[in-house]
Amino acid sequence: MTVAGRDSARSFGTWCAVVLLGMGVGGAPAVAADFDAGAGYILTHDSNITRTPDPRAGQTQTVIGGLAYVDRTIELQTQLLAQAERLEYLKEIPNFNPSNAYYVNGAALWTIAPQQFFWIAQDVAREVLVDPLQNNVPSNRDQTNSLSTGPDFTIHLTTTDTAALGGRYGRFDIRGPGDNQRYSGYARWLRQLAPPRTLSLNYEAAHISFPDAGSVLVPYSKVFRQDWFGTFDARFASTNTVTIDAGSTYVTRSGGEDVRGGLTRIMLARRITPQSTLRLSLANQISDTYLDQLREVTSPTVPTEGPPTASASATDLIAGDVYKSRRRELSYVNSAAGMRYGVRAYIRDIDFSQLDLDQEERGWQIDWSWLYSNETLLYANTGYFKRNILSATPQEDREKSLTVGVTVKVSRNISLTAEGGRIERESSTSNRSFVDTRAMLLLGYSTGPLYTVKSRR
């Protein structure tokens, strides 16, 4: 491993530890918190474990340990899900080695002075695809960590006007090139039009530095980013939600051309029945891996900071370059009488500023689950996506997947899951096509419903 790689791994572990410790400590009484932990063992058989045109069967075992923590008091709101996994191959496979993976999704909001002064911390750690031109196997994934923390100040000017100021320190760490740190701040003016409708004007700026610039994935050393946009947020009759961001982004890069682009984010949600919701989201913006990962955070928000901005799903891709991201997504979720199902369709286009990795992706997914009894849960999901890599060497991939499974509670804390699945990929690059049929058994232990044992790779 290179020096940069060792530094990244060390930094990743340090920051995960800081976040885990920081989110578990506060001035709130411990009795206000909910905490569950668990562990599990997974045994998996793949008919094509290397996901190549020449199938090679293999078995793996995975040991999992994790916890979930929620604390909502007047002074401190905390949400944390953390998990560690150890994967080992039961039979030696060339170029496939045992590996560890960590997943953290957490946020903490400390109210120092009610409605005036807050401190927030957010962190996401997960594995991300390294090379989108290669198949999704453990050797093509790496661990990343995105951290953001800083203060928020709110000044109530009148009964309808509010000013908000904030600052953030952020880090993006990866085992390999691509680490960066950033200092950012924002200023907002908010006007309450008519409850519950809010209009705001926003300015955000960030200075980003890359200590290991000069590699293919990190073409420049410093970036200064500015966003100007307005936000309209409204709730109608408690069933409809509208959030609209509109503005522009200006990115100045050391060693690269300046990048300008529009910023548009729209989120529309309609609660059709008490059990069902239809949601449409549109996003056209300049982004990067760090910003996209932070959008995964399940986060407590500052109530007076301003309306939430519309968001786009995280991008499963490592790159130091900025990219223009356009995503359209339509989803429907229904949950009633122990049965839940959801349908999601999306279109996503990514245009890199400098890297030769532009992409077009279209896909859909259907998820279904049925709580057959207090002890038995049945579930299934299926999906499809088509992706075009618009590089100097074009590539088109089509993938279909199907998974079915059942979870049985053996006792109050112990569960057994049996699952079967199939992934089929067709690629214009001959050595990327494969078919993999998988069977999996999971034995899990959890102290309560807050934490569910499952692989998050």
Secondary structure, DSSP 8 states (H G I E B T S, - for coil): --HHHHHHHHHHHHHHHHHHHHHT--SS-GGGEEEEEEEEEEEEEETTTT-SSS---EEEEEEEEEEEEEEE-SSEEEEEEEEEEEEEESS-BTTB--EEEEEEEEEEEEEEETTTEEEEEEEEEEEEES-TTS---GGGEEEEEEEEEEEEEEEE-SSSEEEEEEEEEEEEEESSTT-EEEEEEEEEEEEEEETTEEEEEEEEEEEEE-TTTTSSS---SEEEEEEEEEEEEEEETTTEEEEEEEEEEEEEETTS--EEEEEEEEEEEEEEETTEEEEEEEEEEEE-HHHHHHTT------TTT--------------SS-EEEEEEEEEEEEEETTEEEEEEEEEEEEEESSSS--EEEEEEEEEEEEE-SSSEEEEEEEEEEEEEE-SSS-EEEEEEEEEEEEEEESSSSEEEEEEEEEEEEEESSGGG-EEEEEEEEEEEEESSTT-------
